[in-house]
Amino acid sequence: MPHLENTVLCRESQVSILQSLFGERHHFSFPSIFIYGHTASGKTYVTQTLLRTLELPHVFVNCVECFSLRLLLEQILNKLNHLSSSEGGCSTQITCETFNDFVRLFKQVTKAESLKDQTVYIVLDKAEYLRDMEANLLPGFLRLQELTDRNVTVLFLSEIVWEKFRPNTGCFEPFVLYFPDYSIGNLQKILSHDHPPEYSADFYAAYINILLGVFYTVCRDLKELRHLAVLNFPKYCEPVVKGEANERDTRKLWRNIEPHLKRAMQTVYLREISSSQWEKLQKDDIDPAQLKGLSAYTHVELPYYSKFILIAAYLASYNPARTDKRFFLKHHGKIKKTNFLKKHEKITSLVTLQLLTLVGHDDQLDGPKYKCTVSLDFIRAIARTVNFDIIKYLYDFL
């Protein structure tokens, strides 16, 4: 169908196979279909688009959201109940605690006229999480058509292969369909299809070609590339908007965008800065590394006193040794040497997090020595959480 071909790109083979398996609305389809492939390979999008375009009755459930047996079974039943409610089905919430109850209730729900004489499709996305649930759940879904004596097909969408699912006791084998990774040509075609209406298709395709030339070796995730394409396109258009170049000045456009794409390489996948922050960096011509310390802190949660140990370690690592008394002692008088870091067990967590690193040998008689490895921005972010003005204690800022 023409609409489907324009909507689902570079997945013609998979769409054709699924359409053959679905058959006519009143035909009994294959009891279970297992679709697998890496993340962002089009599994979910193709399945949802195909079912919606063909207007087939279906329910879509994410197994991450439905993390317990009861949540999963009730979600399926209530969505099916909603499909049939327009034809006189019950609108009340259905409760279900066991798979046996699910089979009984499924038969009742699918009695509705709107679901009769046609295949009902249950789509279980992130199906690998089913392995952590009850042992009878996966075999039950694989044989749901047989157990309920209904025209139902269960589709499993997963990032791992079927062999990792198959129970040791054996089970009904589903039809297995593989979604390979998109090639660079596929990505070029798909991303170019998203071009803004105010610019020509050729102009946007040239931009995507540059983007893939920079990022394809390190990132082949369609979602991430789409995010990068949207984020960096305004900078690519800048010379055209300012009237300094036209859409065909490829060389000038490349020189303008090249340094910004290289900066963006630092944040692929990490999301260390938000889209709004990145846009501001591009506008103000700021190096994103300046925000790295602050954003990295959001991924590290330390105990209260460990933060002070890290701050003290930073001061000891980057201040001259002759200033230790000035910064670490209340009185500058003669005192006995303290065993501040004698027991290295107190700071092993900071070493594991690579916030501290061991210098010298750990069999030294006076105890192991450590150096703080974090950046100034990082330690300032840590210090702010405990209301400590670290700048006042750094020799370089005095």
DOPA-20154 format. One record per residue (C-alpha): x, y negated, z negated; residue in three letters. Coordinates in Angstrom, 3 decimals. Layout:
N
        x        y        z res
        X        Y        Z Ala
...
This chain:
398
        x        y        z res
    0.000    0.000    0.000 Met
    1.354   -3.432    1.023 Pro
    0.771   -5.133   -2.344 His
    2.695   -2.426   -4.175 Leu
    5.614   -2.598   -1.738 Glu
    6.000   -6.341   -2.353 Asn
    5.714   -5.941   -6.122 Thr
    7.901   -2.879   -6.741 Val
   11.214   -3.276   -4.943 Leu
   13.902   -0.616   -4.378 Cys
   11.854    2.166   -5.970 Arg
   10.006    3.434   -2.888 Glu
   11.027    7.065   -3.437 Ser
    9.880    7.140   -7.072 Gln
    6.586    5.409   -6.246 Val
    5.914    7.880   -3.442 Ser
    6.556   10.884   -5.722 Ile
    4.312    9.510   -8.469 Leu
    1.513    8.783   -6.015 Gln
    1.763   12.359   -4.729 Ser
    1.616   13.706   -8.297 Leu
   -1.380   11.529   -9.191 Phe
   -3.336   12.573   -6.101 Gly
   -6.992   11.587   -5.851 Glu
   -8.779   10.196   -8.909 Arg
  -10.868   13.343   -9.393 His
   -7.981   15.784   -8.835 His
   -6.277   17.467  -11.762 Phe
   -2.811   15.951  -11.911 Ser
    0.374   17.526  -13.280 Phe
   -0.120   18.018  -17.075 Pro
    3.049   16.139  -18.078 Ser
    5.665   14.023  -16.286 Ile
    9.047   13.166  -17.794 Phe
   10.618    9.983  -16.359 Ile
   14.159    9.124  -17.411 Tyr
   16.942    6.709  -16.518 Gly
   19.144    4.040  -18.071 His
   17.715    0.867  -19.566 Thr
   16.354   -1.680  -17.062 Ala
   16.078    0.886  -14.261 Ser
   12.387    0.152  -13.630 Gly
   10.737    3.098  -15.419 Lys
    8.214    1.112  -17.440 Thr
    7.582   -1.542  -14.811 Tyr
    6.990    0.924  -11.974 Val
    4.703    3.146  -14.054 Thr
    2.602    0.266  -15.384 Gln
    2.375   -1.467  -12.003 Thr
    1.366    1.728  -10.224 Leu
   -1.368    2.602  -12.744 Leu
   -2.742   -0.952  -12.749 Arg
   -2.643   -1.345   -8.971 Thr
   -4.409    1.987   -8.418 Leu
   -6.833    1.042  -11.244 Glu
   -6.397    4.390  -12.957 Leu
   -7.640    4.772  -16.569 Pro
   -4.586    4.790  -18.788 His
   -3.218    3.874  -22.214 Val
    0.313    2.651  -22.770 Phe
    1.960    3.241  -26.162 Val
    5.438    2.226  -27.343 Asn
    6.871    4.889  -29.675 Cys
    9.093    2.317  -31.401 Val
    6.048    0.360  -32.551 Glu
    4.102    3.516  -33.431 Cys
    6.772    4.975  -35.691 Phe
    4.551    7.456  -37.567 Ser
    2.319   10.284  -36.386 Leu
   -0.847    8.596  -37.603 Arg
   -0.037    5.253  -35.960 Leu
    0.749    6.945  -32.661 Leu
   -2.354    9.150  -32.502 Leu
   -4.721    6.393  -33.636 Glu
   -3.264    3.932  -31.127 Gln
   -3.925    6.345  -28.251 Ile
   -7.456    7.196  -29.377 Leu
   -8.494    3.608  -30.055 Asn
   -7.156    2.395  -26.709 Lys
   -9.052    5.201  -24.961 Leu
  -12.134    4.336  -26.987 Asn
  -11.816    0.733  -25.827 His
  -11.698    1.902  -22.201 Leu
  -14.940    3.831  -22.643 Ser
  -16.757    1.303  -24.888 Ser
  -18.179   -0.617  -21.918 Ser
  -20.048    2.557  -20.982 Glu
  -21.654    3.070  -24.373 Gly
  -18.612    4.339  -26.249 Gly
  -18.253    3.736  -29.987 Cys
  -16.450    0.476  -30.824 Ser
  -15.470    1.428  -34.371 Thr
  -11.851    2.147  -35.288 Gln
  -10.918    5.823  -35.134 Ile
   -8.754    7.360  -37.846 Thr
   -6.627   10.429  -37.171 Cys
   -3.987   12.088  -39.345 Glu
   -3.106   15.392  -37.627 Thr
   -2.615   16.592  -34.071 Phe
   -5.487   19.059  -34.491 Asn
   -7.786   16.132  -35.304 Asp
   -6.360   14.313  -32.286 Phe
   -7.342   17.135  -29.918 Val
  -10.902   17.193  -31.311 Arg
  -11.315   13.402  -31.204 Leu
   -9.745   13.170  -27.741 Phe
  -12.445   15.506  -26.399 Lys
  -15.151   13.272  -27.887 Gln
  -13.715   10.019  -26.565 Val
  -13.234   11.328  -23.017 Thr
  -16.880   12.430  -22.785 Lys
  -17.797    8.869  -21.786 Ala
  -19.110    8.428  -18.244 Glu
  -16.363    5.926  -17.390 Ser
  -13.702    8.587  -18.034 Leu
  -15.490   11.569  -16.509 Lys
  -14.366   13.181  -13.250 Asp
  -11.045   11.358  -13.104 Gln
   -7.563   11.751  -14.554 Thr
   -6.770    9.900  -17.776 Val
   -3.101    8.919  -18.164 Tyr
   -1.279    8.565  -21.484 Ile
    2.088    6.771  -21.174 Val
    4.551    7.196  -24.047 Leu
    7.363    4.659  -23.685 Asp
   10.631    5.132  -25.644 Lys
    9.649    8.800  -25.887 Ala
   12.999    9.774  -27.440 Glu
   11.547    8.655  -30.796 Tyr
    9.076   11.549  -30.660 Leu
   11.961   13.846  -31.615 Arg
   11.990   12.288  -35.092 Asp
    8.308   13.090  -35.688 Met
    6.506   16.360  -36.463 Glu
    7.806   19.434  -34.624 Ala
    4.419   20.253  -33.039 Asn
    3.943   16.785  -31.497 Leu
    6.073   17.085  -28.350 Leu
    4.870   20.624  -27.411 Pro
    1.312   19.462  -28.105 Gly
    1.531   16.479  -25.741 Phe
    3.151   18.636  -23.060 Leu
    0.129   20.990  -23.195 Arg
   -2.563   18.398  -23.908 Leu
   -4.413   19.178  -20.667 Gln
   -4.659   22.842  -21.668 Glu
   -5.529   22.191  -25.327 Leu
   -8.323   19.695  -24.594 Thr
   -9.578   21.196  -21.320 Asp
   -9.645   17.651  -19.967 Arg
   -8.194   16.036  -16.863 Asn
   -5.317   14.278  -18.635 Val
   -1.673   13.626  -17.748 Thr
    0.960   12.564  -20.304 Val
    3.902   10.534  -19.004 Leu
    7.069   10.357  -21.096 Phe
    9.446    7.437  -20.425 Leu
   12.920    7.856  -21.873 Ser
   16.560    6.808  -21.527 Glu
   17.868   10.315  -22.290 Ile
   17.687   13.535  -20.287 Val
   15.033   16.217  -20.730 Trp
   17.597   18.736  -21.990 Glu
   17.955   16.607  -25.162 Lys
   14.201   17.000  -25.760 Phe
   13.575   20.657  -25.054 Arg
   12.749   22.492  -28.356 Pro
   14.717   25.632  -29.200 Asn
   11.465   27.574  -29.427 Thr
   10.595   26.728  -25.828 Gly
    7.718   24.645  -24.461 Cys
    5.736   23.798  -21.345 Phe
    8.158   22.252  -18.823 Glu
    7.143   18.812  -17.485 Pro
    7.782   17.490  -13.993 Phe
   11.087   15.593  -14.305 Val
   11.667   12.385  -12.324 Leu
   14.955   10.463  -12.403 Tyr
   15.305    6.696  -11.953 Phe
   18.919    5.970  -10.908 Pro
   20.665    2.688  -11.708 Asp
   20.122   -0.138   -9.249 Tyr
   22.950   -0.599   -6.750 Ser
   24.434   -4.062   -6.171 Ile
   22.358   -4.275   -2.990 Gly
   19.196   -3.426   -4.964 Asn
   19.997   -6.063   -7.574 Leu
   20.652   -8.657   -4.871 Gln
   17.260   -7.936   -3.291 Lys
   15.315   -7.896   -6.576 Ile
   16.900  -11.022   -8.058 Leu
   16.639  -12.933   -4.772 Ser
   12.918  -12.151   -4.763 His
   12.529  -14.397   -7.841 Asp
   13.586  -17.570   -6.042 His
   11.877  -20.822   -7.177 Pro
    9.407  -22.202   -4.609 Pro
   11.127  -25.615   -4.476 Glu
   14.288  -24.048   -3.001 Tyr
   14.764  -21.945    0.107 Ser
   15.165  -18.179   -0.142 Ala
   18.599  -18.352    1.513 Asp
   19.840  -20.916   -1.015 Phe
   18.765  -18.773   -3.981 Tyr
   20.128  -15.591   -2.355 Ala
   23.539  -17.294   -1.990 Ala
   23.413  -18.170   -5.707 Tyr
   22.538  -14.574   -6.662 Ile
   25.422  -13.333   -4.510 Asn
   27.825  -15.572   -6.494 Ile
   26.279  -14.475   -9.806 Leu
   26.637  -10.779   -9.015 Leu
   30.191  -11.328   -7.785 Gly
   31.083  -12.585  -11.272 Val
   28.973  -10.342  -13.529 Phe
   28.400   -7.039  -11.694 Tyr
   31.624   -5.443  -12.943 Thr
   30.664   -6.020  -16.600 Val
   26.849   -6.029  -16.498 Cys
   24.422   -4.031  -14.363 Arg
   21.395   -4.459  -16.599 Asp
   18.623   -6.041  -14.500 Leu
   17.045   -7.780  -17.506 Lys
   20.332   -9.328  -18.587 Glu
   21.201  -10.410  -15.046 Leu
   17.751  -11.952  -14.663 Arg
   18.310  -13.890  -17.884 His
   21.712  -15.104  -16.664 Leu
   20.283  -16.077  -13.288 Ala
   17.568  -18.257  -14.821 Val
   19.955  -19.755  -17.377 Leu
   22.664  -20.836  -14.927 Asn
   20.628  -21.825  -11.873 Phe
   20.076  -25.484  -12.960 Pro
   23.851  -25.963  -13.104 Lys
   24.228  -24.480   -9.624 Tyr
   21.597  -26.894   -8.286 Cys
   23.140  -29.925   -9.999 Glu
   25.158  -31.232   -6.990 Pro
   22.070  -30.850   -4.759 Val
   19.829  -32.675   -7.236 Val
   22.376  -35.502   -7.574 Lys
   22.692  -35.792   -3.811 Gly
   26.390  -34.856   -3.880 Glu
   25.877  -31.758   -1.723 Ala
   23.251  -30.008    0.362 Asn
   22.077  -26.409    0.125 Glu
   24.643  -25.243    2.692 Arg
   27.712  -26.652    0.902 Asp
   28.588  -23.244   -0.517 Thr
   32.184  -24.135   -1.382 Arg
   31.251  -27.262   -3.348 Lys
   28.436  -25.444   -5.156 Leu
   30.822  -22.614   -6.064 Trp
   33.457  -24.990   -7.473 Arg
   30.791  -26.613   -9.617 Asn
   29.356  -23.378  -11.055 Ile
   32.521  -21.265  -11.357 Glu
   33.798  -22.559  -14.755 Pro
   30.317  -22.285  -16.264 His
   29.853  -18.689  -15.121 Leu
   33.228  -17.822  -16.647 Lys
   32.042  -19.311  -19.932 Arg
   28.819  -17.326  -19.705 Ala
   30.922  -14.141  -19.456 Met
   31.697  -14.627  -23.159 Gln
   28.051  -14.213  -24.148 Thr
   26.875  -11.347  -21.888 Val
   24.585   -9.055  -23.951 Tyr
   25.617  -10.723  -27.226 Leu
   23.076  -13.575  -27.262 Arg
   25.500  -15.400  -29.567 Glu
   23.823  -18.650  -28.572 Ile
   20.236  -19.357  -27.601 Ser
   19.118  -20.432  -24.141 Ser
   18.510  -23.977  -25.367 Ser
   22.014  -24.121  -26.886 Gln
   23.532  -22.835  -23.649 Trp
   21.693  -25.470  -21.605 Glu
   23.020  -28.164  -23.945 Lys
   26.566  -26.807  -23.577 Leu
   26.269  -27.011  -19.804 Gln
   24.928  -30.543  -19.971 Lys
   27.593  -31.770  -22.399 Asp
   30.414  -29.682  -20.879 Asp
   31.221  -27.993  -24.231 Ile
   33.058  -24.696  -24.620 Asp
   30.676  -22.055  -26.114 Pro
   33.550  -20.755  -28.226 Ala
   32.883  -23.755  -30.473 Gln
   29.598  -22.179  -31.508 Leu
   30.938  -18.651  -31.748 Lys
   31.880  -18.801  -35.416 Gly
   28.506  -20.136  -36.469 Leu
   26.515  -17.656  -34.415 Ser
   28.660  -14.700  -35.426 Ala
   27.771  -15.343  -39.069 Tyr
   24.135  -14.456  -38.323 Thr
   25.265  -10.851  -37.763 His
   27.187  -10.578  -41.083 Val
   25.565  -10.413  -44.501 Glu
   28.004  -10.414  -47.429 Leu
   27.422  -10.113  -51.181 Pro
   27.626  -13.403  -53.091 Tyr
   31.039  -12.867  -54.715 Tyr
   32.501  -11.337  -51.546 Ser
   31.911  -14.684  -49.867 Lys
   34.104  -16.395  -52.467 Phe
   36.794  -13.718  -52.028 Ile
   36.741  -14.355  -48.282 Leu
   36.927  -18.130  -48.789 Ile
   39.857  -17.734  -51.203 Ala
   41.586  -15.394  -48.759 Ala
   41.162  -17.956  -45.968 Tyr
   42.660  -20.730  -48.129 Leu
   45.578  -18.508  -49.142 Ala
   46.174  -17.478  -45.509 Ser
   46.166  -20.931  -43.932 Tyr
   47.394  -23.295  -46.664 Asn
   51.154  -23.567  -47.398 Pro
   52.268  -21.286  -50.244 Ala
   53.495  -24.291  -52.247 Arg
   49.906  -25.570  -52.513 Thr
   48.527  -22.421  -54.177 Asp
   48.741  -23.888  -57.704 Lys
   47.050  -27.065  -56.577 Arg
   44.056  -25.316  -55.011 Phe
   43.680  -22.203  -57.178 Phe
   44.435  -23.494  -60.699 Leu
   42.570  -25.927  -62.910 Lys
   45.795  -26.865  -64.738 His
   49.207  -27.112  -63.097 His
   51.029  -25.932  -66.202 Gly
   53.133  -22.788  -66.426 Lys
   50.945  -19.660  -66.388 Ile
   51.411  -15.954  -66.070 Lys
   51.050  -14.331  -62.687 Lys
   47.564  -12.878  -62.220 Thr
   46.686   -9.674  -60.446 Asn
   44.043  -11.338  -58.274 Phe
   44.032   -8.758  -55.503 Leu
   45.656   -5.886  -57.354 Lys
   42.890   -3.386  -56.748 Lys
   42.443   -3.280  -53.024 His
   39.211   -1.305  -53.430 Glu
   37.490   -4.659  -54.198 Lys
   38.018   -5.904  -50.688 Ile
   37.841   -2.757  -48.504 Thr
   34.414   -3.841  -47.151 Ser
   35.924   -7.083  -45.837 Leu
   38.693   -5.091  -44.147 Val
   36.132   -2.747  -42.583 Thr
   34.283   -5.757  -41.194 Leu
   37.630   -6.983  -39.797 Gln
   37.326  -10.217  -41.757 Leu
   40.597   -9.370  -43.524 Leu
   43.542   -7.429  -42.164 Thr
   46.305   -5.630  -44.051 Leu
   49.775   -7.126  -43.582 Val
   52.919   -5.284  -44.631 Gly
   52.757   -1.815  -46.178 His
   50.031   -0.700  -48.564 Asp
   52.610    1.084  -50.758 Asp
   54.245   -2.181  -51.886 Gln
   54.939   -2.259  -55.634 Leu
   53.208   -5.604  -56.155 Asp
   50.072   -4.449  -54.343 Gly
   48.921   -4.687  -50.707 Pro
   48.771   -8.074  -48.958 Lys
   45.938   -9.204  -46.729 Tyr
   45.381  -12.031  -44.259 Lys
   42.051  -13.628  -43.403 Cys
   41.305  -13.301  -39.676 Thr
   38.112  -15.359  -39.300 Val
   37.867  -18.696  -37.513 Ser
   37.399  -22.096  -39.169 Leu
   33.825  -22.358  -37.885 Asp
   33.030  -18.938  -39.300 Phe
   34.426  -19.695  -42.767 Ile
   32.658  -23.076  -42.820 Arg
   29.377  -21.271  -42.109 Ala
   30.090  -18.830  -44.958 Ile
   31.070  -21.663  -47.328 Ala
   27.867  -23.587  -46.611 Arg
   25.762  -20.660  -47.844 Thr
   27.369  -20.963  -51.308 Val
   27.502  -24.799  -51.306 Asn
   31.293  -24.865  -51.139 Phe
   32.982  -27.709  -49.237 Asp
   35.971  -25.828  -47.874 Ile
   37.357  -28.823  -45.972 Ile
   38.337  -30.450  -49.284 Lys
   40.622  -27.495  -50.012 Tyr
   42.349  -27.180  -46.622 Leu
   45.805  -28.749  -46.545 Tyr
   45.527  -29.735  -42.867 Asp
   42.508  -31.947  -43.607 Phe
   43.946  -33.777  -46.619 Leu
